Amino acid sequence: MDAGIRKVVSYVEETLIEGGKAAPVPLKMFAAAVVLKNPWHGRGFVEDLKPEIHAIAPVLGELLTAEILRMAGSGAVIEGYGKAAVVGVAGEIEHASALIHTLRFGNFYRKAVGAKSYLSFTNVRGGPNCAISIPMMHKDDEGMRSHYLTLQFSINDAPAADEIVVALGASIGGRPHHRIANRYQDLQELGSNEA
């Protein structure tokens, strides 16, 4: 099955100063996104999404992982990671979710960066130039708050009503000057998950 990819978009940002103070190590964040035709658009309510998931999700996972690795230089240097999907206004949130919430998509990225944590995510509906927000966490430790990051960008002509944007995000480094403790310090101080 043709994945129906219209374009591939790359986004990079580097934070040199945060809070008016130079970052000891600049934070680098990357996103790779594809804009594709929604394979379920115009078909009414589709009960079984699996054929398209199985055909398209691996293609997207492999392509986007390769693009992120190209931008970052290698999987080893990536520390934070996440994923996102935005379905156009004529689609269902389930359509966005379908292409990213499958191991057939995410395992390409997890294996390439040697991750232990789950991929944090967003899946929303939107139109052209809407915010594409990719929440991230440390690939090895979901309690490491320094790497609770969100990369946000937009694509001026996507998603169209009958399209989906699927994206991966990565960071090299955490927030400059992070000053909130990791989750484990709260657990130690409180003695439990309860406040």
N, C-alpha and C positions, 0 to 999 in steps of 0.2 A: 504494500500500500504506500502510495506517495504521501509523505508527511505534509505536503502543502505549505512549505515554508516560503514566505514572501521575503523576509529579510532577517539578517543577523545583526544585532546591535551590541556594541561593547561600550562600557562606561568605566572610567577610572577617576579616582580622586585621591589626593594626598594632603593630609592635614599637617601643616608645619607649625602653626600657632593655635593654641586653644586656651581660652580664658585670658588672653593677652600675654601668654607666656609661651616661649618656644618649646616645642615638643622635644624631649631628649632623643627620642626616635620617632620620626614621622610615621603617622598611621596611614597605611596604604589600603584602599578598598577598591574592589573590582566587581563588575557585574557583566555577565554575558546573557543575552536574551535572544529569543527567536520570536518572530511574529508569524503565526501560521493560521491557515483556514481552520475554523472550528469544524471538526469532522461530523458533528451531530447537528449542525445548523440546518434549519429548514426541514427536519425530519419529524417534527412533533416530539412527543415524549418518547425517548428511547429507553427501554427497560434494561437492556443488556449493553453496557458500555465496554465490556471486555475486549471484543475484537479490535476496536480502535486503540484501546489502551495498550494491548499487546503488540500491535503493529507500530504505533507511533512513539510511545514513551521511551523505548530503548534508543530509538534514533535521536530523540531530543537529549536524553541523558548523555549519550556518547559525544554528540556534537558540542553541547554546552560545557561538558567537563573538559574537552580538548581545548576549547577557547579560553576557559578560566586558567588552565595550566599554562597556556601560551602567554597570557598576560602576566601571571604571577612568576613565571619562570620554572616552577616545579610544584608538585603537590606537597613536598616536604616543608616548604616555606609558609604554606597557608596555615593560619592559626584559627581564624573564625570562619564559619560557613553557614549558609542558609539557602532557602529557595522561595520562589514566589510564582504565582500565576494570576493573570487578570483575564477574565472572559469579557468579550464585548457585550453590549447591552441587549443583544438578541439571544444571548446564551444563558445557561444556568451556571450558578456557582459550582454545581456538581461537575460541569464540563471542565472548569479550571482545575478543580481538585483531582479529577480523574487522571490527568496527565502527570501530576507531580507526586501524588500519594500512592505510589507503587514502587516496590523494590526494583522493578524493571527500569525505573528512572533514577532513583537516588543511589542505588548501589554503585553505579559508575563513579560518582563523585566520592562517596564514602571510601571506596577502595583506593582511588587515585590519591587521596590525601591521608590515608591511613587513619580514618576517624573512628572514634568510639561513641561519641555523642550522637543523638538523633539530629536530623536536619530541622531546624526551626523554620517556620513558614508563614506565609499569608496566601490566601486565595479569596479574591474579591471580583466584583463586577465593575467595569468602568468603560470610559470612552477614550478617544484620542487625547493624548497629552495628559492623561490622569497620572497620579503618582503611582509608581511601582515601588513598593517598600519591601525590602528584603531584610528580615530580622536575622541576626546571626548570634551564635554562641561559640565558645571554644570547642574545637573539634574533638578534644579529648576529655573535657571536663565541663559539664553543664552548670556547675556551681561557681565557675570562675567569672565573676561579675565584670571584670575589666574588659571582657570580650562580649558583653551584651551590647551589641551594636545594631544600628539600622542604616542600611544604605538605601537612598532614595533617588530616583531619577525618573524621567519620562521620555516617551517617544512621541514626537509631535503628530504622527499620523496613525497611531495604533494604541489600543486595538480598535479596528473597525467593528461594527455591530456583529459581523459574522466571523470574527477572528478571536484568537487567544494569544496572549503573550506569556511565555514561560521563561523564567530567569533563574540563574544561580548567582550567588554572591560569595565573596571571599574577602578576608582581611589578612594583612600581614601586620601583626601587632594588635594591641587593644587600645582603649581610649587613652590619649595622652593625659597624664596627671591624674589617673583614676585614684580616687580617695575613699571609695566605699569598699568595705571588706567583702571577702567572698562569702558565699552562703553558709559555709561551714562555721564561720565565726558566730553568726546568728544562732545556729544550731547549738554550738557549744555554750553560748551565753544563756540561751533560753532553755536548753535541755530537751527541746523537742521542736516540731514544726509549728506548734501552737504559739500564738503571740501572748 
